[in-house]
Every structure is written in structure tokens, then in C-alpha cells.
Amino acid sequence: METYTLLREFADSWMLLLLFCIFVGMIFWVFRPGSKQLHADTANIPFRNDAGPAAPRTEDKAPAKETVK
């Protein structure tokens, strides 16, 4: 069997199925429950610094350690 024919049959069958499964998985990933806040935050990136430097977000900071006196 010729290499081109073998690769063409593979692309027409299993690769098509694989790419379709990846596409469906990406759709589920985007519309999964709990991702609304992440997408809203990402959508607002261009507007963060309109009035001045952006304030640091609290969820990005590591929790402060308490000092013992």
C-alpha cells in the first residue's frame, strides 16, 4: 500500500473522529459550569487601566503571614 493512500485513509477516518472529539471537548470546556467569572474577567482586560494603573487583585496575592509578637 502506498504511503499517501494509507495516510489519506487514516485522515478520512480516525483523524476526523479525533479532531471532532477535541472540538466537542473544547466546547464543553468553554461552557462548563463555573467558567463564567473567568471569561468575564478575561473579557474586561482591555478596560482595566482606563483611569490609571490597575489595583492589584486580591486572589493573585499570596496570603500574608501573621507575625507573632
PDB file of N, CA, C and O in Angstrom:
ATOM      1  N   MET A   1       0.835  -1.180   0.000  1.00  0.00           N
ATOM      2  CA  MET A   1       0.000   0.000   0.000  1.00  0.00           C
ATOM      3  C   MET A   1       0.882   1.247   0.000  1.00  0.00           C
ATOM      4  O   MET A   1       1.891   1.308   0.703  1.00  0.00           O
ATOM      5  N   GLU A   2       0.508   2.187  -0.756  1.00  0.00           N
ATOM      6  CA  GLU A   2       1.252   3.426  -0.910  1.00  0.00           C
ATOM      7  C   GLU A   2       1.101   4.293   0.351  1.00  0.00           C
ATOM      8  O   GLU A   2       0.050   4.267   0.992  1.00  0.00           O
ATOM      9  N   THR A   3       2.125   5.047   0.706  1.00  0.00           N
ATOM     10  CA  THR A   3       2.111   5.875   1.902  1.00  0.00           C
ATOM     11  C   THR A   3       1.005   6.920   1.843  1.00  0.00           C
ATOM     12  O   THR A   3       0.298   7.134   2.828  1.00  0.00           O
ATOM     13  N   TYR A   4       0.854   7.564   0.703  1.00  0.00           N
ATOM     14  CA  TYR A   4      -0.178   8.584   0.562  1.00  0.00           C
ATOM     15  C   TYR A   4      -1.564   7.993   0.791  1.00  0.00           C
ATOM     16  O   TYR A   4      -2.382   8.591   1.490  1.00  0.00           O
ATOM     17  N   THR A   5      -1.831   6.851   0.222  1.00  0.00           N
ATOM     18  CA  THR A   5      -3.137   6.218   0.362  1.00  0.00           C
ATOM     19  C   THR A   5      -3.391   5.844   1.823  1.00  0.00           C
ATOM     20  O   THR A   5      -4.497   6.035   2.329  1.00  0.00           O
ATOM     21  N   LEU A   6      -2.385   5.320   2.491  1.00  0.00           N
ATOM     22  CA  LEU A   6      -2.520   4.956   3.899  1.00  0.00           C
ATOM     23  C   LEU A   6      -2.819   6.184   4.764  1.00  0.00           C
ATOM     24  O   LEU A   6      -3.718   6.153   5.604  1.00  0.00           O
ATOM     25  N   LEU A   7      -2.070   7.251   4.555  1.00  0.00           N
ATOM     26  CA  LEU A   7      -2.297   8.467   5.327  1.00  0.00           C
ATOM     27  C   LEU A   7      -3.650   9.097   4.987  1.00  0.00           C
ATOM     28  O   LEU A   7      -4.313   9.656   5.860  1.00  0.00           O
ATOM     29  N   ARG A   8      -4.050   9.007   3.740  1.00  0.00           N
ATOM     30  CA  ARG A   8      -5.349   9.562   3.338  1.00  0.00           C
ATOM     31  C   ARG A   8      -6.493   8.800   4.009  1.00  0.00           C
ATOM     32  O   ARG A   8      -7.451   9.417   4.476  1.00  0.00           O
ATOM     33  N   GLU A   9      -6.409   7.485   4.062  1.00  0.00           N
ATOM     34  CA  GLU A   9      -7.445   6.691   4.730  1.00  0.00           C
ATOM     35  C   GLU A   9      -7.476   6.976   6.230  1.00  0.00           C
ATOM     36  O   GLU A   9      -8.550   7.050   6.827  1.00  0.00           O
ATOM     37  N   PHE A  10      -6.296   7.138   6.841  1.00  0.00           N
ATOM     38  CA  PHE A  10      -6.232   7.457   8.265  1.00  0.00           C
ATOM     39  C   PHE A  10      -6.857   8.829   8.539  1.00  0.00           C
ATOM     40  O   PHE A  10      -7.617   8.990   9.493  1.00  0.00           O
ATOM     41  N   ALA A  11      -6.531   9.820   7.695  1.00  0.00           N
ATOM     42  CA  ALA A  11      -7.069  11.167   7.880  1.00  0.00           C
ATOM     43  C   ALA A  11      -8.574  11.200   7.662  1.00  0.00           C
ATOM     44  O   ALA A  11      -9.274  11.951   8.340  1.00  0.00           O
ATOM     45  N   ASP A  12      -9.071  10.427   6.758  1.00  0.00           N
ATOM     46  CA  ASP A  12     -10.501  10.411   6.464  1.00  0.00           C
ATOM     47  C   ASP A  12     -11.313   9.707   7.545  1.00  0.00           C
ATOM     48  O   ASP A  12     -12.519   9.931   7.645  1.00  0.00           O
ATOM     49  N   SER A  13     -10.692   8.880   8.339  1.00  0.00           N
ATOM     50  CA  SER A  13     -11.473   8.129   9.316  1.00  0.00           C
ATOM     51  C   SER A  13     -11.102   8.506  10.748  1.00  0.00           C
ATOM     52  O   SER A  13     -11.845   9.251  11.387  1.00  0.00           O
ATOM     53  N   TRP A  14     -10.005   8.027  11.258  1.00  0.00           N
ATOM     54  CA  TRP A  14      -9.662   8.181  12.669  1.00  0.00           C
ATOM     55  C   TRP A  14      -9.254   9.598  13.033  1.00  0.00           C
ATOM     56  O   TRP A  14      -9.597  10.081  14.112  1.00  0.00           O
ATOM     57  N   MET A  15      -8.533  10.268  12.156  1.00  0.00           N
ATOM     58  CA  MET A  15      -8.128  11.634  12.463  1.00  0.00           C
ATOM     59  C   MET A  15      -9.343  12.559  12.500  1.00  0.00           C
ATOM     60  O   MET A  15      -9.412  13.464  13.331  1.00  0.00           O
ATOM     61  N   LEU A  16     -10.294  12.333  11.605  1.00  0.00           N
ATOM     62  CA  LEU A  16     -11.523  13.115  11.623  1.00  0.00           C
ATOM     63  C   LEU A  16     -12.275  12.907  12.936  1.00  0.00           C
ATOM     64  O   LEU A  16     -12.778  13.865  13.524  1.00  0.00           O
ATOM     65  N   LEU A  17     -12.351  11.677  13.386  1.00  0.00           N
ATOM     66  CA  LEU A  17     -13.002  11.378  14.659  1.00  0.00           C
ATOM     67  C   LEU A  17     -12.258  12.023  15.825  1.00  0.00           C
ATOM     68  O   LEU A  17     -12.892  12.570  16.727  1.00  0.00           O
ATOM     69  N   LEU A  18     -10.940  11.970  15.824  1.00  0.00           N
ATOM     70  CA  LEU A  18     -10.135  12.573  16.879  1.00  0.00           C
ATOM     71  C   LEU A  18     -10.339  14.085  16.921  1.00  0.00           C
ATOM     72  O   LEU A  18     -10.553  14.645  17.996  1.00  0.00           O
ATOM     73  N   LEU A  19     -10.278  14.750  15.779  1.00  0.00           N
ATOM     74  CA  LEU A  19     -10.451  16.190  15.745  1.00  0.00           C
ATOM     75  C   LEU A  19     -11.866  16.600  16.151  1.00  0.00           C
ATOM     76  O   LEU A  19     -12.044  17.644  16.779  1.00  0.00           O
ATOM     77  N   PHE A  20     -12.856  15.812  15.811  1.00  0.00           N
ATOM     78  CA  PHE A  20     -14.219  16.101  16.232  1.00  0.00           C
ATOM     79  C   PHE A  20     -14.339  15.981  17.755  1.00  0.00           C
ATOM     80  O   PHE A  20     -14.986  16.812  18.391  1.00  0.00           O
ATOM     81  N   CYS A  21     -13.724  14.960  18.335  1.00  0.00           N
ATOM     82  CA  CYS A  21     -13.761  14.796  19.786  1.00  0.00           C
ATOM     83  C   CYS A  21     -13.039  15.951  20.495  1.00  0.00           C
ATOM     84  O   CYS A  21     -13.498  16.412  21.540  1.00  0.00           O
ATOM     85  N   ILE A  22     -11.931  16.413  19.944  1.00  0.00           N
ATOM     86  CA  ILE A  22     -11.225  17.556  20.511  1.00  0.00           C
ATOM     87  C   ILE A  22     -12.104  18.801  20.440  1.00  0.00           C
ATOM     88  O   ILE A  22     -12.157  19.576  21.394  1.00  0.00           O
ATOM     89  N   PHE A  23     -12.793  18.998  19.318  1.00  0.00           N
ATOM     90  CA  PHE A  23     -13.687  20.142  19.155  1.00  0.00           C
ATOM     91  C   PHE A  23     -14.818  20.105  20.183  1.00  0.00           C
ATOM     92  O   PHE A  23     -15.108  21.120  20.817  1.00  0.00           O
ATOM     93  N   VAL A  24     -15.447  18.965  20.352  1.00  0.00           N
ATOM     94  CA  VAL A  24     -16.542  18.836  21.321  1.00  0.00           C
ATOM     95  C   VAL A  24     -16.011  19.048  22.736  1.00  0.00           C
ATOM     96  O   VAL A  24     -16.676  19.681  23.556  1.00  0.00           O
ATOM     97  N   GLY A  25     -14.831  18.532  23.028  1.00  0.00           N
ATOM     98  CA  GLY A  25     -14.224  18.739  24.339  1.00  0.00           C
ATOM     99  C   GLY A  25     -13.944  20.206  24.617  1.00  0.00           C
ATOM    100  O   GLY A  25     -14.143  20.668  25.740  1.00  0.00           O
ATOM    101  N   MET A  26     -13.486  20.944  23.617  1.00  0.00           N
ATOM    102  CA  MET A  26     -13.240  22.374  23.787  1.00  0.00           C
ATOM    103  C   MET A  26     -14.543  23.131  24.029  1.00  0.00           C
ATOM    104  O   MET A  26     -14.579  24.066  24.830  1.00  0.00           O
ATOM    105  N   ILE A  27     -15.603  22.735  23.348  1.00  0.00           N
ATOM    106  CA  ILE A  27     -16.905  23.376  23.553  1.00  0.00           C
ATOM    107  C   ILE A  27     -17.374  23.133  24.994  1.00  0.00           C
ATOM    108  O   ILE A  27     -17.844  24.061  25.652  1.00  0.00           O
ATOM    109  N   PHE A  28     -17.252  21.910  25.483  1.00  0.00           N
ATOM    110  CA  PHE A  28     -17.621  21.615  26.868  1.00  0.00           C
ATOM    111  C   PHE A  28     -16.748  22.393  27.853  1.00  0.00           C
ATOM    112  O   PHE A  28     -17.240  22.850  28.885  1.00  0.00           O
ATOM    113  N   TRP A  29     -15.465  22.546  27.546  1.00  0.00           N
ATOM    114  CA  TRP A  29     -14.549  23.276  28.421  1.00  0.00           C
ATOM    115  C   TRP A  29     -14.953  24.752  28.533  1.00  0.00           C
ATOM    116  O   TRP A  29     -14.915  25.330  29.619  1.00  0.00           O
ATOM    117  N   VAL A  30     -15.334  25.347  27.417  1.00  0.00           N
ATOM    118  CA  VAL A  30     -15.708  26.765  27.423  1.00  0.00           C
ATOM    119  C   VAL A  30     -17.015  26.989  28.165  1.00  0.00           C
ATOM    120  O   VAL A  30     -17.135  27.957  28.915  1.00  0.00           O
ATOM    121  N   PHE A  31     -17.989  26.121  27.975  1.00  0.00           N
ATOM    122  CA  PHE A  31     -19.307  26.309  28.562  1.00  0.00           C
ATOM    123  C   PHE A  31     -19.522  25.523  29.853  1.00  0.00           C
ATOM    124  O   PHE A  31     -20.666  25.307  30.255  1.00  0.00           O
ATOM    125  N   ARG A  32     -18.458  25.096  30.499  1.00  0.00           N
ATOM    126  CA  ARG A  32     -18.598  24.330  31.735  1.00  0.00           C
ATOM    127  C   ARG A  32     -19.114  25.236  32.843  1.00  0.00           C
ATOM    128  O   ARG A  32     -18.903  26.448  32.804  1.00  0.00           O
ATOM    129  N   PRO A  33     -19.787  24.658  33.829  1.00  0.00           N
ATOM    130  CA  PRO A  33     -20.253  25.468  34.953  1.00  0.00           C
ATOM    131  C   PRO A  33     -19.068  26.050  35.721  1.00  0.00           C
ATOM    132  O   PRO A  33     -18.056  25.376  35.915  1.00  0.00           O
ATOM    133  N   GLY A  34     -19.195  27.281  36.148  1.00  0.00           N
ATOM    134  CA  GLY A  34     -18.137  27.905  36.924  1.00  0.00           C
ATOM    135  C   GLY A  34     -17.126  28.675  36.114  1.00  0.00           C
ATOM    136  O   GLY A  34     -16.232  29.291  36.695  1.00  0.00           O
ATOM    137  N   SER A  35     -17.224  28.668  34.801  1.00  0.00           N
ATOM    138  CA  SER A  35     -16.246  29.388  33.989  1.00  0.00           C
ATOM    139  C   SER A  35     -16.705  30.795  33.628  1.00  0.00           C
ATOM    140  O   SER A  35     -15.969  31.534  32.974  1.00  0.00           O
ATOM    141  N   LYS A  36     -17.903  31.173  34.041  1.00  0.00           N
ATOM    142  CA  LYS A  36     -18.438  32.483  33.691  1.00  0.00           C
ATOM    143  C   LYS A  36     -17.560  33.602  34.247  1.00  0.00           C
ATOM    144  O   LYS A  36     -17.265  34.561  33.534  1.00  0.00           O
ATOM    145  N   GLN A  37     -17.139  33.496  35.503  1.00  0.00           N
ATOM    146  CA  GLN A  37     -16.308  34.539  36.113  1.00  0.00           C
ATOM    147  C   GLN A  37     -14.957  34.651  35.404  1.00  0.00           C
ATOM    148  O   GLN A  37     -14.468  35.760  35.190  1.00  0.00           O
ATOM    149  N   LEU A  38     -14.365  33.555  35.047  1.00  0.00           N
ATOM    150  CA  LEU A  38     -13.090  33.566  34.334  1.00  0.00           C
ATOM    151  C   LEU A  38     -13.223  34.272  32.998  1.00  0.00           C
ATOM    152  O   LEU A  38     -12.375  35.091  32.645  1.00  0.00           O
ATOM    153  N   HIS A  39     -14.276  33.966  32.248  1.00  0.00           N
ATOM    154  CA  HIS A  39     -14.478  34.596  30.946  1.00  0.00           C
ATOM    155  C   HIS A  39     -14.818  36.072  31.090  1.00  0.00           C
ATOM    156  O   HIS A  39     -14.392  36.881  30.266  1.00  0.00           O
ATOM    157  N   ALA A  40     -15.577  36.442  32.122  1.00  0.00           N
ATOM    158  CA  ALA A  40     -15.898  37.848  32.346  1.00  0.00           C
ATOM    159  C   ALA A  40     -14.638  38.632  32.692  1.00  0.00           C
ATOM    160  O   ALA A  40     -14.455  39.750  32.212  1.00  0.00           O
ATOM    161  N   ASP A  41     -13.767  38.055  33.521  1.00  0.00           N
ATOM    162  CA  ASP A  41     -12.515  38.712  33.877  1.00  0.00           C
ATOM    163  C   ASP A  41     -11.613  38.877  32.647  1.00  0.00           C
ATOM    164  O   ASP A  41     -11.004  39.930  32.463  1.00  0.00           O
ATOM    165  N   THR A  42     -11.531  37.872  31.832  1.00  0.00           N
ATOM    166  CA  THR A  42     -10.714  37.930  30.627  1.00  0.00           C
ATOM    167  C   THR A  42     -11.268  38.951  29.642  1.00  0.00           C
ATOM    168  O   THR A  42     -10.501  39.657  28.988  1.00  0.00           O
ATOM    169  N   ALA A  43     -12.584  39.037  29.529  1.00  0.00           N
ATOM    170  CA  ALA A  43     -13.203  39.984  28.603  1.00  0.00           C
ATOM    171  C   ALA A  43     -12.956  41.426  29.025  1.00  0.00           C
ATOM    172  O   ALA A  43     -12.969  42.315  28.173  1.00  0.00           O
ATOM    173  N   ASN A  44     -12.732  41.688  30.306  1.00  0.00           N
ATOM    174  CA  ASN A  44     -12.533  43.050  30.796  1.00  0.00           C
ATOM    175  C   ASN A  44     -11.070  43.476  30.845  1.00  0.00           C
ATOM    176  O   ASN A  44     -10.789  44.574  31.327  1.00  0.00           O
ATOM    177  N   ILE A  45     -10.147  42.686  30.385  1.00  0.00           N
ATOM    178  CA  ILE A  45      -8.725  43.027  30.408  1.00  0.00           C
ATOM    179  C   ILE A  45      -8.436  44.359  29.700  1.00  0.00           C
ATOM    180  O   ILE A  45      -7.676  45.160  30.244  1.00  0.00           O
ATOM    181  N   PRO A  46      -8.996  44.633  28.530  1.00  0.00           N
ATOM    182  CA  PRO A  46      -8.669  45.906  27.868  1.00  0.00           C
ATOM    183  C   PRO A  46      -9.142  47.140  28.630  1.00  0.00           C
ATOM    184  O   PRO A  46      -8.626  48.232  28.392  1.00  0.00           O
ATOM    185  N   PHE A  47     -10.102  47.003  29.532  1.00  0.00           N
ATOM    186  CA  PHE A  47     -10.667  48.153  30.220  1.00  0.00           C
ATOM    187  C   PHE A  47     -10.110  48.348  31.622  1.00  0.00           C
ATOM    188  O   PHE A  47     -10.544  49.268  32.316  1.00  0.00           O
ATOM    189  N   ARG A  48      -9.191  47.543  32.056  1.00  0.00           N
ATOM    190  CA  ARG A  48      -8.697  47.615  33.435  1.00  0.00           C
ATOM    191  C   ARG A  48      -7.955  48.901  33.734  1.00  0.00           C
ATOM    192  O   ARG A  48      -8.115  49.449  34.825  1.00  0.00           O
ATOM    193  N   ASN A  49      -7.155  49.403  32.816  1.00  0.00           N
ATOM    194  CA  ASN A  49      -6.275  50.537  33.090  1.00  0.00           C
ATOM    195  C   ASN A  49      -6.767  51.830  32.456  1.00  0.00           C
ATOM    196  O   ASN A  49      -5.949  52.681  32.106  1.00  0.00           O
ATOM    197  N   ASP A  50      -8.049  52.003  32.300  1.00  0.00           N
ATOM    198  CA  ASP A  50      -8.562  53.215  31.678  1.00  0.00           C
ATOM    199  C   ASP A  50      -8.316  54.451  32.538  1.00  0.00           C
ATOM    200  O   ASP A  50      -7.914  55.485  32.004  1.00  0.00           O
ATOM    201  N   ALA A  51      -8.541  54.382  33.836  1.00  0.00           N
ATOM    202  CA  ALA A  51      -8.411  55.545  34.706  1.00  0.00           C
ATOM    203  C   ALA A  51      -7.015  55.677  35.298  1.00  0.00           C
ATOM    204  O   ALA A  51      -6.684  56.744  35.814  1.00  0.00           O
ATOM    205  N   GLY A  52      -6.226  54.698  35.250  1.00  0.00           N
ATOM    206  CA  GLY A  52      -4.894  54.718  35.842  1.00  0.00           C
ATOM    207  C   GLY A  52      -4.404  53.297  36.011  1.00  0.00           C
ATOM    208  O   GLY A  52      -5.006  52.360  35.488  1.00  0.00           O
ATOM    209  N   PRO A  53      -3.325  53.136  36.729  1.00  0.00           N
ATOM    210  CA  PRO A  53      -2.813  51.776  36.938  1.00  0.00           C
ATOM    211  C   PRO A  53      -3.834  50.902  37.656  1.00  0.00           C
ATOM    212  O   PRO A  53      -4.566  51.362  38.533  1.00  0.00           O
ATOM    213  N   ALA A  54      -3.864  49.676  37.277  1.00  0.00           N
ATOM    214  CA  ALA A  54      -4.820  48.744  37.874  1.00  0.00           C
ATOM    215  C   ALA A  54      -4.401  48.410  39.294  1.00  0.00           C
ATOM    216  O   ALA A  54      -3.217  48.256  39.595  1.00  0.00           O
ATOM    217  N   ALA A  55      -5.388  48.304  40.148  1.00  0.00           N
ATOM    218  CA  ALA A  55      -5.121  47.881  41.522  1.00  0.00           C
ATOM    219  C   ALA A  55      -4.836  46.389  41.531  1.00  0.00           C
ATOM    220  O   ALA A  55      -5.424  45.644  40.748  1.00  0.00           O
ATOM    221  N   PRO A  56      -3.946  45.945  42.400  1.00  0.00           N
ATOM    222  CA  PRO A  56      -3.663  44.504  42.444  1.00  0.00           C
ATOM    223  C   PRO A  56      -4.901  43.731  42.870  1.00  0.00           C
ATOM    224  O   PRO A  56      -5.636  44.141  43.769  1.00  0.00           O
ATOM    225  N   ARG A  57      -5.109  42.614  42.209  1.00  0.00           N
ATOM    226  CA  ARG A  57      -6.260  41.772  42.531  1.00  0.00           C
ATOM    227  C   ARG A  57      -5.933  40.949  43.763  1.00  0.00           C
ATOM    228  O   ARG A  57      -4.796  40.512  43.940  1.00  0.00           O
ATOM    229  N   THR A  58      -6.918  40.739  44.605  1.00  0.00           N
ATOM    230  CA  THR A  58      -6.680  40.045  45.866  1.00  0.00           C
ATOM    231  C   THR A  58      -6.436  38.561  45.674  1.00  0.00           C
ATOM    232  O   THR A  58      -5.689  37.966  46.452  1.00  0.00           O
ATOM    233  N   GLU A  59      -7.042  37.932  44.658  1.00  0.00           N
ATOM    234  CA  GLU A  59      -6.861  36.487  44.506  1.00  0.00           C
ATOM    235  C   GLU A  59      -5.483  36.126  43.954  1.00  0.00           C
ATOM    236  O   GLU A  59      -5.072  34.968  44.027  1.00  0.00           O
ATOM    237  N   ASP A  60      -4.747  37.134  43.386  1.00  0.00           N
ATOM    238  CA  ASP A  60      -3.410  36.857  42.883  1.00  0.00           C
ATOM    239  C   ASP A  60      -2.346  36.883  43.984  1.00  0.00           C
ATOM    240  O   ASP A  60      -1.270  36.305  43.832  1.00  0.00           O
ATOM    241  N   LYS A  61      -2.656  37.553  45.081  1.00  0.00           N
ATOM    242  CA  LYS A  61      -1.661  37.685  46.155  1.00  0.00           C
ATOM    243  C   LYS A  61      -1.630  36.422  47.018  1.00  0.00           C
ATOM    244  O   LYS A  61      -2.638  35.741  47.202  1.00  0.00           O
ATOM    245  N   ALA A  62      -0.465  36.146  47.525  1.00  0.00           N
ATOM    246  CA  ALA A  62      -0.326  35.044  48.487  1.00  0.00           C
ATOM    247  C   ALA A  62      -0.819  35.549  49.837  1.00  0.00           C
ATOM    248  O   ALA A  62      -0.658  36.729  50.147  1.00  0.00           O
ATOM    249  N   PRO A  63      -1.415  34.680  50.641  1.00  0.00           N
ATOM    250  CA  PRO A  63      -1.897  35.137  51.950  1.00  0.00           C
ATOM    251  C   PRO A  63      -0.744  35.636  52.813  1.00  0.00           C
ATOM    252  O   PRO A  63       0.328  35.032  52.855  1.00  0.00           O
ATOM    253  N   ALA A  64      -0.985  36.739  53.492  1.00  0.00           N
ATOM    254  CA  ALA A  64       0.045  37.326  54.343  1.00  0.00           C
ATOM    255  C   ALA A  64       0.253  36.463  55.580  1.00  0.00           C
ATOM    256  O   ALA A  64      -0.698  35.927  56.149  1.00  0.00           O
ATOM    257  N   LYS A  65       1.500  36.341  55.980  1.00  0.00           N
ATOM    258  CA  LYS A  65       1.807  35.566  57.180  1.00  0.00           C
ATOM    259  C   LYS A  65       1.680  36.469  58.400  1.00  0.00           C
ATOM    260  O   LYS A  65       2.109  37.623  58.385  1.00  0.00           O
ATOM    261  N   GLU A  66       1.093  35.932  59.440  1.00  0.00           N
ATOM    262  CA  GLU A  66       0.951  36.701  60.668  1.00  0.00           C
ATOM    263  C   GLU A  66       2.245  36.610  61.464  1.00  0.00           C
ATOM    264  O   GLU A  66       2.882  35.559  61.536  1.00  0.00           O
ATOM    265  N   THR A  67       2.609  37.723  62.049  1.00  0.00           N
ATOM    266  CA  THR A  67       3.819  37.731  62.865  1.00  0.00           C
ATOM    267  C   THR A  67       3.429  37.544  64.330  1.00  0.00           C
ATOM    268  O   THR A  67       2.401  38.050  64.780  1.00  0.00           O
ATOM    269  N   VAL A  68       4.244  36.831  65.047  1.00  0.00           N
ATOM    270  CA  VAL A  68       3.998  36.574  66.467  1.00  0.00           C
ATOM    271  C   VAL A  68       4.798  37.585  67.257  1.00  0.00           C
ATOM    272  O   VAL A  68       6.003  37.721  67.045  1.00  0.00           O
ATOM    273  N   LYS A  69       4.146  38.304  68.171  1.00  0.00           N
ATOM    274  CA  LYS A  69       4.845  39.327  68.978  1.00  0.00           C
ATOM    275  C   LYS A  69       5.239  38.793  70.314  1.00  0.00           C
ATOM    276  O   LYS A  69       5.833  39.514  71.116  1.00  0.00           O
TER     277      LYS A  69
END
